[in-house]
Structure formats: C-alpha cells, structure tokens
C-alpha cells in the first residue's frame, strides 16, 4: 500500500491511496475459508462446498468490504500520523473506468485544510464591559414588591384605586370565560378606572378589551386568549366582581429581615438596602458576562481574517447529512454556518495556543459546584463531600451531561481569559440603561 498527499493550494489537498492485491488477499482468503466451513448450499454437505462455488458467490462482496475497511483504516491513520488539521471529512473523488474486477486499486480523497491565521486580541476600539449597578429606583421598587409580597391581605367591600380585584371575564363569541386576579393599577385609562372604583362584589362591569390593561400581554394572562389574539383584541367583555382586597405593606422590621435573610443577618434598613443591592448586582454579573462573551465573539470574527476552502466545504455539506443536498441547498447551508465555523476555528486556536483545556478533575469540581448550588435552593446548604462526589460521578457517567458541562466550563475559561487579555473598557450602567444599549 502507498499513501501520498498532493497540496492543491493552502486550503485544499488530495490524498491518494494505492492498494495492491497483497494488501487484502490473505484476509479475503481467510474469510472465504470460514464461509466454506459454514455454507449451507443444497447438494453439498456442510463444510464440503467447493471453494470455486464459494468464490463465485462471495468473493467480490468480501473483497469490496475488506478493501473499504482497509481504505478507511489507512486513511484515518495517515491523517493522524501526518498531523493534518482538516475541515469536515475527506470526500472520495469519482473515478472513470473504475472496476472491482481489477487486482490493484487507486483511490483519491479531497480534503479541506484548516487555514493558518493569527488572532488579534487587541482591537482598535476597546470592547465595552458593562458593570451593571442597582440604582436607588430599582432598590425602592424591589422594597415595595417585597413589602407587598409579605404584606397583609385585607378584605374590602368596595373597590378603591389601591384594590386587588378578583372576578371572571366573559365573552361568549370569543369563548372567553376566565377567572383572574389583578391590581387595579394595571387597568389603563381614567374611563376604565371609573367603572371599577366604587363597584361591589356581585357587580357586573362591561369593558372594552382594547387598551384595557397597561400592557396588551396582560390580556393574554387575564382573559386566557392567545398571544396573537391579545394584540389588538377589541371586543366587549363582562367582568363579574367576586373578591375585593387591599394589601397592607409589611413593615420594614427585624421580623421581615429575618424571613428574607435568616436570623440577625440584617438588622436595619440601611443594611437591608445594601444587601438587596449586592444580591441584585451579583445576579447582573451573569448577564454582563454573557454580553461580554457575545461582544468579544463578534469582534474576533470581524477582526480575524482568513480564507476557508468554501468549495470543498459546500461539497462536504451536500453529502454529510442523511439526505443529500443540491448545490444550491449546500451553498445556503454553508452561508448560514460559515460564521459559526470561523468562531470554532478561532476558539480552537486560542485554546490551543494558551493551553485552555478542561481536565476531568476540573470538570468534576465544576459539576460539584453546580450540584451544590442546586441543593442550596432546596434548603441543603451544607451537603457532605461524599454525597457530592457520588452525585457528580453519576452525572459524569452520562456522556451528554459531560459534553454540556464541558462546554459550560470551557466557556467560563474563555471568558476569564478574555477579561485578562482582550482590550476592554468598563462602563458602569443601571440595568435599564444596559437593556436599552444592548437589546434595543
């Protein structure tokens, strides 16, 4: 057997494999001999079928199977030994006048090569790293929500502007019949509010759905209609008042602080506000980090220039799936996936050049940290190390979980690397400003 590689250009090559009769004949003969022992052909005793008859029936399919096995094994071994970084998988080239009746065979495979490139981690324009701060308004709103959540519900006879109202919305034509509870402050418009204020249990209020709530999405929840119907819904509904109440806000005292944070962890309003601010900003870190990772990814793709073997990749995409694609379909799929492929190559180079890898020990510790946080949500804040090890071992016995956790850990390693090595500009913003700048 002889294997050679011919470089077409920097991104494409052809691997040629020559297989001669000596490479496969012994194996084929061995298999045919085994077939002869087991063959059950009418007119012949088992194990006494003439070899000529066995060869006539089985030699060619056995030869084809063995040559293909030899071909795949030798090709894989060659790629490893030559340390060829390839994209996709080798594609066999069609050959004219090929015949399995020959004794010697030649096969050619097209391969796409990974391009050589350098990664620039210092873009001309620094990437914004948002530091989200919980401002006074956010803390004030959070305190109001907490006071309401832990407040005392007081029954009322008449609806006032501060009431919570429970009742049933009905419209026979739209098949609406939904019991719902809402705060009166969510009703939009003075005319609608007038219809509610002063009403008593048992009263029936006729309402237009258009502009009824401060947000159309509330129609979806309170009337039980679909998301599409909620937008622009303009029908009349009858609302029967069934319950009226008002929430008396909980006092900011030690009893409330202990409920929220544990006994004596917080002892006054100043400490309470500080704790809320710290907790909120800790939660914002994940959003800020994800935005940074997205921004760095886009920057690296935009600023790292290299060519890809596009023609080869489109050929490979056409034949790689369960269903073969047309040239046009393969080209469209390549265009959709090109950006992701470029980042995979960039990420791979960064990881290789900077020895960013996930070891089993790191993966297990990462899994244990994840398990510990999950257990804490259910009140187990101090699990035993043995218990964590056993659960982690079970999780890491599932290859899908190993893949998922490995990707998360590698993403964290890359994020930490980017924070230390990429040109960044820290920008402190409120959460509302962050949303406006990043998502709008």
C-alpha positions in Angstrom: 0.0 0.0 0.0 1.2 3.5 -0.8 -0.3 6.8 0.5 0.6 10.2 -0.8 -0.7 13.8 -0.3 -0.7 16.4 -3.0 -1.3 20.0 -2.0 -3.6 21.8 -4.4 -3.2 25.1 -2.6 -3.0 26.3 1.0 -6.5 25.1 1.8 -7.0 22.0 -0.4 -5.2 18.8 -0.9 -5.8 15.3 -2.4 -4.8 12.1 -0.6 -4.1 9.2 -2.9 -4.2 5.6 -1.7 -2.9 2.7 -3.8 -3.9 -0.7 -2.7 -2.4 -3.8 -4.3 -3.5 -7.4 -4.1 -1.0 -8.4 -1.4 -2.7 -5.9 0.9 -6.0 -7.7 1.1 -5.8 -11.2 -0.5 -4.8 -13.1 2.7 -7.8 -11.6 4.6 -10.2 -12.3 1.8 -8.9 -15.9 1.6 -9.4 -16.3 5.4 -13.0 -15.1 5.3 -13.9 -17.3 2.3 -12.4 -20.3 4.0 -14.6 -19.5 7.0 -17.6 -19.1 4.7 -16.9 -22.5 3.2 -17.0 -24.2 6.6 -20.4 -22.6 7.4 -22.0 -22.5 4.0 -25.3 -24.4 3.7 -25.9 -24.9 0.0 -28.3 -27.6 -1.3 -26.5 -30.6 -2.8 -23.4 -30.3 -0.7 -22.6 -31.4 2.8 -21.8 -28.6 5.3 -18.1 -27.8 5.1 -17.7 -29.6 1.8 -18.8 -26.9 -0.6 -16.3 -26.5 -3.5 -14.2 -23.3 -2.9 -14.8 -22.3 -6.5 -18.5 -22.1 -5.8 -17.9 -20.1 -2.6 -15.7 -17.7 -4.5 -18.3 -17.3 -7.3 -21.0 -16.3 -4.8 -19.0 -14.4 -2.1 -15.5 -13.3 -3.3 -16.4 -10.0 -4.8 -18.6 -8.6 -2.0 -16.0 -9.9 0.5 -13.2 -8.2 -1.5 -15.1 -4.9 -1.7 -15.9 -5.0 2.1 -12.3 -5.7 3.0 -10.8 -3.1 0.7 -13.1 -0.4 2.0 -12.2 -1.3 5.6 -8.5 -1.2 4.7 -9.1 2.1 2.9 -10.8 3.8 5.9 -8.3 2.5 8.4 -5.3 3.6 6.4 -6.8 7.0 5.6 -7.6 7.7 9.3 -4.1 6.5 10.4 -2.4 8.7 7.7 -4.3 11.8 8.8 -3.3 11.3 12.4 0.4 10.4 11.7 0.8 13.4 9.3 -1.0 15.6 11.9 -3.3 17.1 9.2 -5.8 19.6 10.5 -8.8 19.1 8.2 -12.3 20.5 8.0 -15.2 18.1 7.7 -14.3 14.7 6.3 -12.4 13.5 3.3 -14.6 13.3 0.1 -13.9 10.4 -2.3 -13.2 11.5 -5.9 -15.3 9.9 -8.6 -13.2 7.7 -11.0 -13.8 6.9 -14.6 -13.4 3.2 -15.7 -13.1 2.0 -12.1 -13.7 -1.8 -11.8 -13.7 -4.1 -8.8 -12.6 -6.9 -11.2 -9.0 -5.4 -11.1 -6.4 -6.7 -8.7 -4.9 -3.3 -7.7 -6.9 -0.2 -6.9 -6.2 3.5 -6.6 -8.5 5.9 -4.6 -8.3 9.7 -4.2 -9.8 11.8 -1.5 -10.3 15.6 -1.4 -9.5 17.2 1.9 -10.1 20.7 3.2 -7.3 22.1 5.3 -7.6 24.3 8.4 -6.2 27.7 7.5 -3.2 29.3 9.3 -4.0 32.6 10.9 -3.2 34.8 13.9 -5.8 36.0 16.5 -5.7 39.7 17.4 -6.9 40.2 20.9 -6.4 43.9 20.9 -9.0 45.5 18.6 -8.6 49.2 17.7 -11.8 50.0 19.5 -12.0 48.7 23.1 -14.9 46.3 23.8 -17.4 47.6 26.3 -17.6 45.5 29.5 -20.7 46.6 31.3 -20.8 46.7 35.1 -24.5 46.8 36.0 -25.4 48.7 39.1 -28.6 48.5 41.0 -29.7 52.2 41.3 -31.9 53.7 44.0 -35.1 53.4 41.9 -34.5 49.7 41.4 -33.9 49.1 45.1 -37.0 51.2 46.0 -39.2 49.2 43.6 -37.8 46.0 45.0 -38.6 47.0 48.5 -42.2 47.9 47.5 -42.6 44.5 45.9 -41.2 42.7 49.0 -43.5 44.7 51.3 -46.5 43.7 49.1 -45.4 40.1 48.9 -45.1 39.8 52.6 -47.9 42.2 53.4 -51.3 41.5 55.0 -54.4 41.0 52.7 -57.4 42.9 54.0 -60.8 42.2 52.6 -62.8 45.2 51.2 -66.4 45.8 50.4 -65.9 48.5 47.7 -63.2 48.7 45.0 -60.7 51.6 45.5 -57.8 52.7 43.4 -55.4 50.5 45.6 -57.5 47.4 45.4 -56.8 43.9 44.3 -59.7 42.6 42.3 -60.8 39.0 41.6 -63.5 38.2 39.1 -64.4 36.4 35.9 -64.2 37.9 32.3 -66.8 36.5 29.9 -67.3 36.9 26.1 -69.4 34.1 24.5 -68.4 35.0 20.9 -64.7 34.6 21.6 -65.3 31.8 24.1 -63.7 33.8 26.9 -64.5 32.7 30.5 -61.5 33.3 32.7 -61.3 33.9 36.4 -58.4 36.3 37.2 -56.9 38.5 39.9 -55.2 41.8 39.2 -54.2 45.1 40.9 -56.4 47.9 39.8 -53.3 50.0 39.0 -52.8 47.7 35.9 -56.0 49.0 34.4 -55.4 51.7 31.8 -57.3 54.9 31.3 -59.4 57.1 33.6 -62.7 56.0 32.0 -61.9 52.3 32.7 -60.8 53.1 36.3 -64.1 54.9 36.9 -66.0 51.8 36.0 -64.2 49.8 38.7 -63.8 52.3 41.6 -66.9 52.1 43.8 -68.0 48.7 42.5 -69.0 45.9 44.9 -68.9 42.1 45.0 -71.6 40.8 42.5 -71.5 43.9 40.3 -71.1 43.2 36.5 -68.9 45.7 34.6 -68.9 46.0 30.8 -65.5 46.7 29.4 -63.8 47.1 26.0 -60.6 45.0 25.8 -58.8 47.5 23.6 -56.5 49.5 25.8 -57.9 47.8 29.0 -54.5 47.0 30.6 -51.3 48.9 30.7 -49.7 46.1 28.6 -51.5 44.1 25.9 -49.7 41.0 27.1 -51.8 41.1 30.3 -54.8 40.4 28.2 -53.3 37.0 27.4 -53.0 36.1 31.1 -56.2 37.6 32.4 -58.5 36.7 29.6 -56.9 33.4 28.6 -56.5 34.3 24.9 -53.6 33.5 22.7 -50.6 35.7 22.2 -51.7 36.7 18.7 -55.2 37.5 19.8 -54.0 39.6 22.7 -52.5 42.2 20.4 -55.2 44.4 19.0 -58.1 42.5 20.6 -61.2 44.8 20.5 -64.3 43.2 21.9 -66.6 43.8 24.8 -66.3 41.6 27.9 -68.4 41.3 31.0 -66.5 41.2 34.3 -68.2 40.0 37.4 -66.6 41.2 40.7 -66.1 38.2 43.1 -63.5 39.4 45.6 -62.0 42.7 46.7 -59.0 43.2 48.8 -56.1 45.5 49.6 -52.6 44.7 50.6 -51.3 46.3 53.7 -47.5 46.5 53.1 -45.3 44.7 55.5 -43.3 46.8 57.8 -39.5 47.1 57.4 -38.6 45.5 60.7 -36.5 42.6 62.1 -39.2 40.1 61.5 -39.2 40.8 57.8 -35.4 40.9 57.6 -35.1 37.5 59.4 -37.7 36.0 57.0 -35.6 37.1 54.0 -32.0 36.6 55.1 -32.0 34.4 58.2 -31.9 35.4 61.9 -29.9 38.6 62.6 -28.2 38.6 59.2 -29.6 42.1 58.6 -30.6 44.4 61.4 -31.7 47.8 59.9 -33.0 49.4 56.7 -29.5 50.6 55.7 -28.1 47.0 55.8 -31.3 45.8 54.1 -30.8 48.1 51.2 -27.1 47.2 51.0 -27.9 43.5 50.9 -30.6 44.0 48.2 -28.1 46.0 46.1 -25.4 43.3 46.5 -27.7 40.5 45.6 -29.1 42.3 42.6 -25.7 43.2 41.2 -24.4 39.6 41.7 -27.3 38.4 39.6 -26.4 41.0 36.9 -22.9 39.6 36.6 -24.1 36.7 34.6 -26.0 38.9 32.1 -23.0 41.3 31.8 -20.6 38.3 31.3 -22.8 36.8 28.6 -23.0 40.1 26.8 -19.2 40.5 27.0 -18.7 37.0 25.6 -21.1 37.8 22.7 -19.3 41.1 22.0 -15.8 39.5 22.1 -17.0 36.7 19.8 -18.3 39.2 17.2 -15.1 41.3 17.4 -12.9 38.2 16.9 -14.9 37.1 13.9 -14.8 40.6 12.4 -11.1 41.2 13.0 -9.6 37.8 12.4 -9.2 37.4 8.6 -8.6 34.1 6.9 -9.9 32.2 3.9 -11.8 28.9 4.1 -12.0 26.1 1.5 -15.5 27.1 0.7 -16.0 25.0 -2.4 -14.8 21.8 -0.6 -17.0 22.6 2.4 -20.0 23.0 0.2 -19.3 19.7 -1.4 -19.0 18.1 2.1 -22.1 19.7 3.4 -24.0 18.3 0.4 -23.2 14.7 1.3 -22.6 14.8 5.0 -26.2 14.6 6.2 -28.8 11.8 6.0 -30.3 13.4 2.9 -28.0 14.6 0.1 -28.4 18.3 -0.7 -28.4 20.1 -4.0 -25.6 22.5 -4.8 -27.9 25.4 -4.1 -29.0 24.0 -0.8 -25.5 23.2 0.3 -24.4 26.7 -0.6 -27.2 28.2 1.5 -26.3 25.9 4.4 -22.7 26.9 4.2 -23.5 30.6 4.2 -25.6 30.1 7.4 -22.9 28.1 9.2 -19.8 30.0 8.0 -19.8 32.4 10.9 -20.1 29.7 13.5 -17.3 27.7 11.8 -15.0 30.7 11.8 -15.5 31.2 15.5 -14.9 27.5 16.2 -11.6 27.7 14.5 -10.7 31.0 16.3 -11.7 29.5 19.7 -9.8 26.3 19.0 -6.6 28.3 18.2 -7.0 30.4 21.3 -7.5 27.3 23.4 -4.5 25.5 21.9 -2.1 28.5 22.0 -3.0 29.3 25.6 -3.4 25.8 26.9 -7.0 26.3 27.8 -8.3 22.8 28.3 -10.8 21.0 30.6 -9.4 18.3 32.8 -11.5 15.6 34.4 -10.6 16.9 37.8 -11.8 20.4 36.9 -14.9 19.0 35.3 -15.8 17.1 38.5 -15.3 20.1 40.7 -17.4 22.2 38.3 -20.1 19.6 38.5 -20.0 19.5 42.3 -20.3 23.3 42.4 -23.4 23.1 40.2 -24.9 20.3 42.3 -24.2 22.3 45.5 -26.0 25.4 44.2 -29.0 23.3 43.2 -29.1 21.6 46.6 -29.0 25.0 48.3 -32.2 26.1 46.5 -33.9 23.2 48.3 -32.5 24.2 51.7 -29.5 21.9 51.9 -26.7 24.5 52.2 -24.0 22.2 53.7 -24.0 18.8 51.9 -21.3 16.2 52.7 -18.4 15.9 50.3 -19.1 12.2 49.9 -22.6 12.9 48.8 -21.4 15.5 46.3 -18.8 13.0 44.9 -21.4 10.3 44.4 -23.9 12.6 42.6 -21.1 14.0 40.4 -19.9 10.6 39.5 -23.4 9.6 38.4 -23.8 12.8 36.3 -20.4 12.3 34.7 -21.4 8.8 33.7 -23.7 10.4 31.2 -21.9 11.5 28.0 -24.5 14.1 27.2 -24.0 15.7 30.6 -20.2 15.5 30.2 -20.5 17.4 26.9 -22.9 20.0 28.3 -20.8 20.7 31.4 -17.5 20.7 29.5 -18.9 23.3 27.1 -20.0 25.5 30.1 -16.6 25.2 31.8 -14.7 25.9 28.6 -16.9 29.0 28.1 -16.1 30.1 31.6 -12.4 29.6 31.0 -12.6 31.6 27.7 -14.5 34.4 29.4 -11.8 34.7 32.2 -9.1 34.6 29.5 -10.8 37.4 27.5 -11.2 39.5 30.7 -7.5 39.4 31.2 -6.2 39.6 27.6 -8.7 41.5 25.4 -8.8 45.3 25.2 -11.8 46.2 27.3 -13.5 49.4 28.5 -15.5 49.1 31.8 -18.8 51.0 31.7 -21.0 51.4 34.8 -24.7 51.5 33.9 -28.1 51.0 35.5 -30.0 47.8 34.5 -32.4 49.9 32.4 -29.6 51.6 30.5 -27.9 48.2 30.0 -31.1 46.8 28.4 -31.5 49.9 26.2 -27.9 49.9 25.0 -27.6 46.1 24.4 -31.1 44.9 23.4 -32.8 47.8 21.8 
